[in-house]
Amino acid sequence: MIALGVIAAMAIAAPAADAATAKRGSFGKLPDGRTVESVLLTNNRGVSANIIAYGASIQSLVLPDRAGKKADIALGHDSMEGYLKFPNFIGATVGRFANRIDGGRFTLNGHQYQTPLNDSTNSLHGGSMGFDKVLWEVVSVKNGPTASVTLRYVSPDGDQGYPGTLTVDATYSLDEANNLTIEYTATTDKETIVNISNHAYWNLSGEGAANGAMGHVVTIPAKTYTPVNETLIPTGEFRPVAGTVFDFTRPRVINDRVRDARDKQIVYGRGYDHNWVIGSKVTATQHLMARVQDPASGRSYELWSNQPGLQFYSGNFLNGTFSGKAKKIYRGGDAIVMEPQIFPDAINQKGFPEARLQPGQTYRNVMTYKFSSGATAAKR
């Protein structure tokens, strides 16, 4: 009986055969000699995600197609040289404030703060040295049944003009259902503003596929969006999507209207680079943000998050000046970005969701990509 008990205990303690794994490694070094760690998350269904500590970024995401053929569907580089030479937010964590701030200025408690202008007259994704361009610390690596890595960055008071010391954790988790979850949390010691998101570029046909991502079918459950001015700052209006090129309430191929210059909003963004209104505030639980399907490969994903806004960007500023892992030039429309977040310029806009974070509060943005290898693509 004792022997049987020991055997039973060993069986319970043994790792499950279908458990996802996390493998720690190195992705090279920065010019100052610091090592950039990597963690490869892998499940037993042929899905893997490589996370690098530079920018807390998704460096690759491998997903089989309907025939079981694997491809890397995330744009990126195969060495640190590429990320340093071509800083395009590819796969990166963006913050302190994702998206744009008008003039880079905002006011808290009567004090005006100025952040770097790295997007013409605006501040974009935290400034010229945002979270995408710093080395994060790997603080936790866990194996299955859900494999995960947690990275941390402590942004000092005054960093890029933002007040307060902000401690940020980014946790990437991969399970056996092909769900990749990204959770951002942050705390501060002084009132500040926070809006953190992920800027992964997706091409479900494969990151080097010649046909790009404009043939993808997108659904966004939003009745309104926030139109922008010529510098891509929201005007403050909530405009209905019905009857416009921004209506994705039913599945629609991106390429159908992404270049429709009859709508000034498309001209301003050079395509889609706008915020869709999913809700009015951050919620305790996740809700559907978007569905994306690739008829060619059968690959698809649903994106869920607790955020009120979804920035859908059709890769308009990929300008053919650099190549990626497949040694193919990245051009406009070769990939799309879906960023769950608080609305752009929220701190300066009446009626937009709250962007301020107080000491004692915890900021949280949790998003889940529910990947599928063989979902039937929606009909046009």
N, C-alpha and C positions, 0 to 999 in steps of 0.2 A: 504493500500500500504506500509506503514511504517513497519507493522508487517511482511508482505511478504518479504520486503527487509532485515529485521533482520534475518529471517529464512534462506534466501538465503546466507547471509554472514556467518551464523553459519555453514551451510552445506559446504561452501568453506573452512572454517577454520578447520573443523573437520578432524582428521587424516584418511587417507584412510584405508579401511578395510583390504587391502592386503599389507599394509606397513610392511617392515621388522623392527625388533626391536633390540635394544642393551640394555642389562641388566648388570649393574655393580655389581660386587661381590668381594669375597676374595678367594684366592687359598692357604691360609696359611701364614706362616711367615718364614723369613730367620733366621739363628742362632743368628744374632745380634738383632732380634726383629722386623725388618722392615716387614710391611705387603706387600704381593705380591697380587696386584689387578688382577682381571679377568674381562673380558667383553664377554658375550655370545651374539653373533650375530645370529638371527633367522629369517628365512623367512616363508611364509605360504605354502611352498611346501615341508615341512618336512626336510629342510636343516638347519644345525646350525654349527657354528664355535666358539669354545671357545678359546679366546686369553688371555694369561697370561703375566704379566709384566716382569717376569723373562725371560730374553733373548728375549723379544718381540716375544713370541713363539706361534705357533698353538698347543694347547693342545689336541684338538679333532676336528673332522670334521664328522658330521653325515649326511649320504646320503642314501635315499631309493634305493633299487634295482628295477629290472624290475617288481617285484611282489608287490612293495610297502613296503617291509620289510626294516627297518632302520638298519644301522650298522655304527659304528665309523671306518672310513677308514684311520685315521692318527695314526701312532705309537706315544706312549707317556705314561706318568705316571699319576696316579690318586692322587698323593700328591707331595708336594715339596721335601719330602725325596728322592723320586725316582730320581728327576732331579739333586739333589745335590750329590747323591751317584753314579749315573751312567751318567756322563756328556758325551753324545755321539752326541751332536748337534741336538738332536731330536726335530724337529719342529721349531728350533730356527732361529733367525736372525743371520747371520754370517758376521763378519767384524772386523777391518776396511777393511781387504783385504781377501775376500772369496777365498778359494782354497789355493794353495801352492805358496810359494816364496822360490826360491832356496837358501839354506843356511840361510834363514831369512834376507838376505841382499839386499839393494838397494841403489842407489845413486841419490841424487837430488842436483843440483847446486854445484857439486864437493864435497858434503859432504855425506859420507856413513852412513847409518842407519842400526842398527841391531835390529831385532825383535826376540822374544823367539822361540826356536826350540822345538816345541811340536809334531813333526811328524818325528821322527828320525833326519835326518840332515836338515829338512826343517821347515819353519813356516807354520802352517795350520790354516785357518779361523781366522786370526787376532792374534793368539798367545795363550798362556796359560790362559789368562784372557781376551778373546775376548768379543764381544757383546753378545754372547750366555750365558755368565756367570755373567752378571750384571743386576741390577734392573733398569728397565726403568720407566719413569713417564707417567702416563695416563694424557694427556693434553686435550683430547676432546672425547666425546661420543655423537653420533647422531643417532636418529631413522630415519625410512624410509622416502621416498620409498626405499632408499638404507641406510642400517644401517652401521655404521662405528665406529672405534675407532682409535685414533691417539696416539702413544706413542713416547716419546722423551728421548734421552740419549745424554749428553754432555761429549765427550771424551776429557780429558785435553791434552795439549801439552806434548808430551813425553810418552803418554799412550802406553804401550807395544812397546816402541821404535819409534813410529810414530810421525812425526813433526806436529805441528798445533793443535789448539783447534778445534775439529770437532763437530758440532751440527747436530744430525741425527734425523729425524722423520720417523716413520714407521706407515703407515695407512693401516688398513685392512677394506675392504668394502664388504658387501654381499647384493646382490639385489634379486629381485623376479624371475630373469631368471637363478638362481643358479650359478651366476658368483661371484667368490671370487677374489677380486683384492687386491694385495699388492703393495703399492708404497713406495719406499725409496727415501728420499731426504737428501742431506747433504751439509753443507757449512763449510768453513774453514777460519781461519785468517792467515794462512801461507801455502805455497805450500806443498802439501802432496800427497799421493796416496790413492785412494778409490775404493773399489769393494765390494758392499754389496749385499747379496742374502739371500734367505730363504732355509732352509735345512729340509723341511718337508719330512718325510718318508711315502709313500703311499702304501697301500695294498687295492685295490678296492674290494676285497672279504671280507674285515673286518680285523681290526688290529690284531685279535687273530686267524684268519683263518688258519687252518692246512696246506692248500695247498700253502701258501706263495704267492709271486707275480711273480714268474718266468713264469707263464702261461699267463701273460698279453701280449697283442699285442701292439707293439710300432711302431710309424711312426715318423721319424725325417727328415725334408726336408733339409738335408745337403749333399753336394757333397764331402766335405773333412772333415778331423778331424786332431787334433794335436797329433801325437804319442808322447810317453813319454819314459824316461829312467828307469832304475831299481828303482829309488827313486820317480817315478811318476812326474817328472819335464819335461815339453815339450822340445823336442829336437830342436824346431824351424821350423820343417818341416810341410808343409801342405800336407797330404797324401790323395789321392782319396779313397773314401769308396767303389767304385765299385769293385766287386769281392772279398771283404773282409768280415770278421765277423762284420764290423762296418757299413754295408750298411743297413740302415733302411729307405731308400727312398720309399720303399713299405712296407706295414704292415708286421711285423714279430714277431713271438713269441720269447720272450727273451730267454727262455730255449733252443731254437734251437742251439745257438752257444755261450752262455755265459761261458761255461766251455771248449771251444775248444782250448786246449793247443798247437795246431799246430801253432797258432799265438802268438808270444812272447808277444805282447801287452796284451793279455788276461792273460798270466802268470804274467806279471809285476803288473797288477791291481787286480789279483785274480778274474777276471771277468771284467765287465765294470766299469771304473772309469776314463773317458776320456772326453775331450772337443770336441764337434762337432761344426764346423764352419758354422754358420747361415748367418753371414754378416761380414763386415770389420770394422764397427764402430757402436756406439750407435746412434739410429735413433730417430726422433721426434715422430714417431707413432709406434704402436705395429705391430708385424708380427708373424706368426705362428712359434712356436718353436718345438712342439711335439704333437702327439695324443697318448693317452694311453687308451686301452680298456680291459675290463675283460669279456671274453666270459661266465664265470660261473654265474656272477651276473647281467650282462648287464650294469653295471656302467662304465662310461668312462669320460674322460676330454680331452679338448684341452688346451694347454698352449700357451699363447701369451705373448710377451714381446718386449721391445725396445732394448734389448741387442744383441750383436753380437755372443755370444757363449752360448752353452748349455752343462753343465756338467751333464752327465748321469751316475749315480752311482747305481749299482745293489745290494747294501746292503752287500757287500762282507765281511765287518769287524764286522757285527753283529755276535757275537761269542758264543751265547747261555749262557752267564754268568748272564743275567738279564731278568726279565719279564716285561710285560706292563700292561695296564689297564684290559685286559681280563684274566690276571694271566696266560698267556702263554709265554713260553720262546721265546725270539727273536733270530732267527738264520740267518745265511747268506742266502740272497735271500728272506727273509720274507717280504721285502718292497723295493721300489725303490725311488730314489731321482732325481729330475730334477731341476737343478739350472741355471736359466738365469743369465749371468754375462759376464764381460770382461774375456779374456782368462787367464788361470793360468800363474803366473810368468811374466805377461805382461810387467811390468816395466823393466825387464832384457832381453827382447826378441825383436830383430829387426823385424819389420813387423807386430807386434801384435798391437791391438787397444790401444789407449791412455788411461793410467790409472791415470795420474796426474790431480789434482784438484787445481785450483788457487783461491786466495781470490777474491770475486766478482762473481765467478761462482757457479752454483748449480748442484751437482751430482744428477742424477735421474735414478732409475731402477724401472719400473712399469711392473708388471706381472699379468696376469689374468688367473685363472683356470676356464674354462667354463665346469662345471660339468653337466653330464647327467645321468638320472636314468635308461633309457631303450634303449640306442642306440644299434643297431645291431652290434655285434662284427665282425670285419673284418675276412675274411677267410684266412687261412694259405696259 
